[in-house]
Amino acid sequence: MHNPLVRFYAGTPIEINDQVIGAVCLIDTVPREIDAKHLEVLERIGALVSQHISLSREHEALKREHGLIEKSPIVLATWRYDTSLRLVHISRNSESVLGISSQDLLSGAVALSDVLTQSAESEFYFCDASSHGGSRDSHMPATNIDADTHYLGKHDINGKFS
């Protein structure tokens, strides 16, 4: 079988975390020239491929993290504040940790504030999703929820995170 010679090549890198992992290439056996407009399009395609791969990796990492949360005594909750604080996501293990289904909380049939009253506050603690590993210094009472995403943990009988 005859292998034709490559007479034209244009490529742009695919980068993930500032490391080149591949390239998007145009190859032909016919000599060609590429103008700046088409080269810019090729570079944008390379950037989109890089972004897609990065987002896919992040998505898979988040799915793994959520899988671990679903099996733990931690509930992941995300709020939005428009005119009032509104729960927009809560992990499915809310029923095992809080005794209330995630559907009831998300639909508004049960308000999280009804469960996390001041008297029950000693049983639970919140930590901001940006804190490192739910460290103790990130403890905040239920009445001080202001960040978008929190982990909600339940203390055991000894006051330790369970």
C-alpha positions in Angstrom: 0.0 0.0 0.0 1.3 3.4 -0.9 1.6 6.0 1.9 1.0 9.6 0.5 3.3 12.3 1.9 1.9 14.9 4.2 2.2 18.2 2.2 0.1 20.4 4.6 -0.2 20.5 8.3 -1.7 23.1 10.7 -2.3 22.4 14.3 -3.1 23.9 17.6 -2.5 22.4 21.1 -5.1 20.9 23.4 -4.1 22.0 26.9 -5.3 20.9 30.2 -4.0 22.6 33.3 -1.3 24.3 31.3 -0.1 21.0 29.9 -0.3 20.0 26.3 -2.1 16.7 26.0 -2.7 16.6 22.2 -3.5 18.7 19.2 -6.3 19.6 16.8 -4.8 19.2 13.4 -5.5 19.7 9.7 -3.5 17.4 7.5 -3.6 17.0 3.7 -1.5 15.4 1.0 -1.9 18.5 -1.2 0.2 21.6 -0.4 -1.9 24.4 1.0 -1.6 27.7 2.8 -3.8 28.8 5.7 -4.7 32.4 6.3 -4.9 34.2 9.6 -8.8 33.9 9.7 -8.7 30.1 9.4 -5.8 29.8 11.8 -7.8 31.7 14.4 -10.8 29.4 13.8 -8.5 26.4 14.3 -7.2 27.9 17.5 -10.7 28.5 18.8 -11.6 24.9 18.1 -8.5 23.8 20.0 -9.6 26.0 23.0 -13.1 24.6 22.8 -11.8 21.0 22.8 -9.5 21.9 25.8 -12.5 23.4 27.7 -14.7 20.5 26.9 -12.2 18.0 28.2 -11.6 20.1 31.4 -15.3 20.4 32.0 -15.8 16.7 31.4 -13.1 15.9 34.0 -14.6 18.3 36.5 -18.1 16.8 35.9 -16.7 13.3 36.6 -15.0 14.5 39.8 -18.2 16.2 41.0 -20.1 13.0 40.3 -17.6 11.0 42.4 -17.8 13.6 45.1 -21.6 13.5 45.1 -21.5 9.7 45.2 -19.4 9.9 48.4 -21.7 12.5 49.9 -24.8 10.4 49.2 -23.2 7.6 51.3 -22.1 9.9 54.2 -23.7 11.7 57.1 -23.1 15.0 55.2 -25.8 16.7 53.2 -24.7 19.0 50.4 -27.1 22.0 50.0 -27.0 24.9 47.6 -29.0 28.1 48.1 -29.7 31.1 45.9 -30.6 34.5 47.3 -32.8 36.6 45.1 -35.3 38.3 47.3 -35.2 35.5 49.8 -33.0 32.5 50.5 -34.1 29.6 48.3 -32.9 26.0 48.3 -31.9 25.0 44.8 -30.2 21.7 45.4 -29.9 19.2 48.3 -28.2 15.8 48.1 -30.5 12.8 48.1 -29.2 11.5 51.4 -31.1 14.3 53.2 -33.7 11.7 54.2 -31.2 9.5 56.1 -29.4 12.5 57.7 -32.3 14.9 58.3 -35.4 12.6 58.1 -36.8 14.6 55.2 -36.8 13.7 51.5 -34.8 16.0 49.1 -38.0 16.3 47.0 -40.0 17.7 49.9 -37.2 20.2 50.7 -36.8 21.3 47.1 -40.5 21.6 46.4 -41.0 23.7 49.5 -43.4 21.2 51.1 -41.0 21.3 54.1 -38.7 24.2 54.8 -35.1 23.5 55.9 -35.5 26.3 58.5 -38.4 24.3 60.1 -36.1 21.4 60.7 -33.0 23.4 61.7 -34.6 25.5 64.5 -32.4 27.1 67.1 -33.2 24.3 69.6 -32.0 21.7 67.0 -29.0 23.8 66.0 -26.7 22.0 68.4 -27.2 18.7 66.5 -26.0 20.2 63.2 -23.2 22.3 61.8 -22.6 23.9 58.4 -19.4 24.5 56.7 -18.9 26.5 53.5 -18.0 24.4 50.5 -14.8 26.4 50.0 -13.5 25.4 53.4 -10.9 22.6 53.6 -12.4 19.3 54.6 -15.1 20.8 56.9 -12.6 22.0 59.4 -13.9 22.9 62.9 -13.1 26.6 62.4 -15.6 26.6 59.5 -18.4 25.8 62.0 -21.3 28.2 61.7 -24.8 28.0 63.2 -27.9 27.4 61.0 -29.0 31.0 61.5 -25.8 32.3 59.7 -26.3 30.7 56.3 -25.1 33.2 53.7 -22.8 31.3 51.2 -24.2 29.6 48.2 -23.1 26.0 49.0 -22.7 24.3 52.3 -22.1 20.9 53.7 -24.5 20.1 56.5 -23.2 17.6 59.1 -24.9 16.0 62.0 -23.1 15.7 65.3 -23.2 12.4 67.2 -24.1 12.0 70.9 -20.6 13.1 71.9 -20.8 16.3 69.8 -18.4 15.0 67.2 -19.2 15.0 63.5 -20.8 11.7 62.6 
